[in-house]
Amino acid sequence: MMFRLPLALGAMNYLEIIRGASFIELAVLTLLMGVSVASWGLIVMKATQLSRARSQSLTFLDTFWKATRLEGIYQTAQGLEGSPLSKVFCAGYEELSKLAQAKEGSDGAMSDRLGGIENVERALHRAATTQITELEARVSFLGTVGAAAPFVGLFGTVIGILNAFNEIADKGNATLSTVAAPVGNALFATAAGLFAAIPAVVAYNSFVSRIKIFDTEMSNFSADFLNIIKRHFFK
């Protein structure tokens, strides 16, 4: 079955809409087209980033729970640059290594120097915060587009309708045939606003939900990692 546009969309003469649009209407349509293209580019980029983060995080967790030495896990984690969990582990492991080096150069229990386990905990927290910031980068743009684009489109429609009625008043002919076309063309700006807003809102909600899952996973992993090093390094 051949795909067909809805009657209202198929009947539109888009070239005529552009020719008959005022400067403000053209500016609105250009702005909406620009943010729509930018939104789709960002959606593809973020979807790829989050999918890579999920895949590499699963690989890291599989390695982490199967390995017996932290050094081996660290080497694997360094190759999983897209995984937030691997970055958190690397930060904790590097801080733990510093504490181990300090232990070799001084007397006393390891937990009594340099803040001990608290240093590792702070390193894990800093790394998790950094990873969340990176994952959330530019996602707010999608939320802004989703919230503002319909109103920008509505503004263009209002301007278009005003211009249409002014033109009709000048001609002195207000039949249905003369009113329908210019008003219908003006409503195109609202459709353009919704076209830009709907994908942005859907993607924004999806990305925020996925980032929250990463946040929870990093918190859980940090707690598990701290418990492991407490049992083996801070006795």
Contacts in CASP RR format, 6 or more apart in sequence:
PFRMAT RR
TARGET T0000
AUTHOR 0000-0000-0000
METHOD contacts of the structure
MODEL  1
MMFRLPLALGAMNYLEIIRGASFIELAVLTLLMGVSVASWGLIVMKATQL
SRARSQSLTFLDTFWKATRLEGIYQTAQGLEGSPLSKVFCAGYEELSKLA
QAKEGSDGAMSDRLGGIENVERALHRAATTQITELEARVSFLGTVGAAAP
FVGLFGTVIGILNAFNEIADKGNATLSTVAAPVGNALFATAAGLFAAIPA
VVAYNSFVSRIKIFDTEMSNFSADFLNIIKRHFFK
4 10 0 8 1.000
12 185 0 8 1.000
12 188 0 8 1.000
16 185 0 8 1.000
17 185 0 8 1.000
17 188 0 8 1.000
18 26 0 8 1.000
18 29 0 8 1.000
20 185 0 8 1.000
21 29 0 8 1.000
21 160 0 8 1.000
21 185 0 8 1.000
22 159 0 8 1.000
22 160 0 8 1.000
22 163 0 8 1.000
24 156 0 8 1.000
24 159 0 8 1.000
25 156 0 8 1.000
25 159 0 8 1.000
25 160 0 8 1.000
25 163 0 8 1.000
25 186 0 8 1.000
25 189 0 8 1.000
28 152 0 8 1.000
28 153 0 8 1.000
28 155 0 8 1.000
28 156 0 8 1.000
28 159 0 8 1.000
28 189 0 8 1.000
28 192 0 8 1.000
29 188 0 8 1.000
29 189 0 8 1.000
29 192 0 8 1.000
31 152 0 8 1.000
32 149 0 8 1.000
32 152 0 8 1.000
32 153 0 8 1.000
32 189 0 8 1.000
32 192 0 8 1.000
32 193 0 8 1.000
32 195 0 8 1.000
32 196 0 8 1.000
33 192 0 8 1.000
33 196 0 8 1.000
35 145 0 8 1.000
35 149 0 8 1.000
35 196 0 8 1.000
36 145 0 8 1.000
36 149 0 8 1.000
36 192 0 8 1.000
36 195 0 8 1.000
36 196 0 8 1.000
36 199 0 8 1.000
38 141 0 8 1.000
38 145 0 8 1.000
39 141 0 8 1.000
39 142 0 8 1.000
39 145 0 8 1.000
39 196 0 8 1.000
39 199 0 8 1.000
39 200 0 8 1.000
39 203 0 8 1.000
40 199 0 8 1.000
42 138 0 8 1.000
42 141 0 8 1.000
42 142 0 8 1.000
42 203 0 8 1.000
43 142 0 8 1.000
43 199 0 8 1.000
43 200 0 8 1.000
43 203 0 8 1.000
46 138 0 8 1.000
46 139 0 8 1.000
46 203 0 8 1.000
46 207 0 8 1.000
47 203 0 8 1.000
47 207 0 8 1.000
49 82 0 8 1.000
49 135 0 8 1.000
50 135 0 8 1.000
50 207 0 8 1.000
50 210 0 8 1.000
50 211 0 8 1.000
52 82 0 8 1.000
53 82 0 8 1.000
53 83 0 8 1.000
53 84 0 8 1.000
53 135 0 8 1.000
53 214 0 8 1.000
54 210 0 8 1.000
56 80 0 8 1.000
56 81 0 8 1.000
56 82 0 8 1.000
56 83 0 8 1.000
56 86 0 8 1.000
57 80 0 8 1.000
57 83 0 8 1.000
57 84 0 8 1.000
57 85 0 8 1.000
57 86 0 8 1.000
57 214 0 8 1.000
57 217 0 8 1.000
59 80 0 8 1.000
59 83 0 8 1.000
60 76 0 8 1.000
60 77 0 8 1.000
60 80 0 8 1.000
60 83 0 8 1.000
60 85 0 8 1.000
60 86 0 8 1.000
60 89 0 8 1.000
61 85 0 8 1.000
61 221 0 8 1.000
63 73 0 8 1.000
63 76 0 8 1.000
63 77 0 8 1.000
64 73 0 8 1.000
64 89 0 8 1.000
67 73 0 8 1.000
67 76 0 8 1.000
70 93 0 8 1.000
70 96 0 8 1.000
73 89 0 8 1.000
73 93 0 8 1.000
74 89 0 8 1.000
74 90 0 8 1.000
74 93 0 8 1.000
76 86 0 8 1.000
77 83 0 8 1.000
77 86 0 8 1.000
77 87 0 8 1.000
77 89 0 8 1.000
77 90 0 8 1.000
77 93 0 8 1.000
78 86 0 8 1.000
78 90 0 8 1.000
79 86 0 8 1.000
80 86 0 8 1.000
81 87 0 8 1.000
84 128 0 8 1.000
84 131 0 8 1.000
84 132 0 8 1.000
84 134 0 8 1.000
84 135 0 8 1.000
84 214 0 8 1.000
84 217 0 8 1.000
84 218 0 8 1.000
85 217 0 8 1.000
85 218 0 8 1.000
85 221 0 8 1.000
87 127 0 8 1.000
87 130 0 8 1.000
87 131 0 8 1.000
88 124 0 8 1.000
88 127 0 8 1.000
88 128 0 8 1.000
88 131 0 8 1.000
88 218 0 8 1.000
88 221 0 8 1.000
88 222 0 8 1.000
88 225 0 8 1.000
89 221 0 8 1.000
89 225 0 8 1.000
90 127 0 8 1.000
91 123 0 8 1.000
91 124 0 8 1.000
91 126 0 8 1.000
91 127 0 8 1.000
92 120 0 8 1.000
92 123 0 8 1.000
92 124 0 8 1.000
92 127 0 8 1.000
92 225 0 8 1.000
94 123 0 8 1.000
95 119 0 8 1.000
95 120 0 8 1.000
95 122 0 8 1.000
95 123 0 8 1.000
96 120 0 8 1.000
96 229 0 8 1.000
96 233 0 8 1.000
98 114 0 8 1.000
98 119 0 8 1.000
99 110 0 8 1.000
99 113 0 8 1.000
99 114 0 8 1.000
99 116 0 8 1.000
99 119 0 8 1.000
99 120 0 8 1.000
99 233 0 8 1.000
100 110 0 8 1.000
100 233 0 8 1.000
102 110 0 8 1.000
102 113 0 8 1.000
102 114 0 8 1.000
103 110 0 8 1.000
103 113 0 8 1.000
106 113 0 8 1.000
110 116 0 8 1.000
110 233 0 8 1.000
110 234 0 8 1.000
111 117 0 8 1.000
111 234 0 8 1.000
116 234 0 8 1.000
117 226 0 8 1.000
117 229 0 8 1.000
117 230 0 8 1.000
117 234 0 8 1.000
120 226 0 8 1.000
120 229 0 8 1.000
121 222 0 8 1.000
121 226 0 8 1.000
124 222 0 8 1.000
124 225 0 8 1.000
124 226 0 8 1.000
125 222 0 8 1.000
128 215 0 8 1.000
128 218 0 8 1.000
128 219 0 8 1.000
128 222 0 8 1.000
131 214 0 8 1.000
131 218 0 8 1.000
132 211 0 8 1.000
132 214 0 8 1.000
132 215 0 8 1.000
132 218 0 8 1.000
135 211 0 8 1.000
135 214 0 8 1.000
136 211 0 8 1.000
139 204 0 8 1.000
139 207 0 8 1.000
139 208 0 8 1.000
139 211 0 8 1.000
142 200 0 8 1.000
142 201 0 8 1.000
142 203 0 8 1.000
142 204 0 8 1.000
142 207 0 8 1.000
143 200 0 8 1.000
143 201 0 8 1.000
143 204 0 8 1.000
145 196 0 8 1.000
145 197 0 8 1.000
145 200 0 8 1.000
146 196 0 8 1.000
146 197 0 8 1.000
146 198 0 8 1.000
146 200 0 8 1.000
146 201 0 8 1.000
146 204 0 8 1.000
147 197 0 8 1.000
147 201 0 8 1.000
148 197 0 8 1.000
149 193 0 8 1.000
149 194 0 8 1.000
149 196 0 8 1.000
149 197 0 8 1.000
149 200 0 8 1.000
150 190 0 8 1.000
150 193 0 8 1.000
150 194 0 8 1.000
150 197 0 8 1.000
152 193 0 8 1.000
153 189 0 8 1.000
153 190 0 8 1.000
153 192 0 8 1.000
153 193 0 8 1.000
154 189 0 8 1.000
154 190 0 8 1.000
154 193 0 8 1.000
155 189 0 8 1.000
156 186 0 8 1.000
156 189 0 8 1.000
156 190 0 8 1.000
157 186 0 8 1.000
157 187 0 8 1.000
157 188 0 8 1.000
157 189 0 8 1.000
157 190 0 8 1.000
159 186 0 8 1.000
159 189 0 8 1.000
160 182 0 8 1.000
160 185 0 8 1.000
160 186 0 8 1.000
160 189 0 8 1.000
161 182 0 8 1.000
161 183 0 8 1.000
161 186 0 8 1.000
163 182 0 8 1.000
163 186 0 8 1.000
164 179 0 8 1.000
164 182 0 8 1.000
164 183 0 8 1.000
164 185 0 8 1.000
164 186 0 8 1.000
167 182 0 8 1.000
168 174 0 8 1.000
168 178 0 8 1.000
168 179 0 8 1.000
168 182 0 8 1.000
171 178 0 8 1.000
END
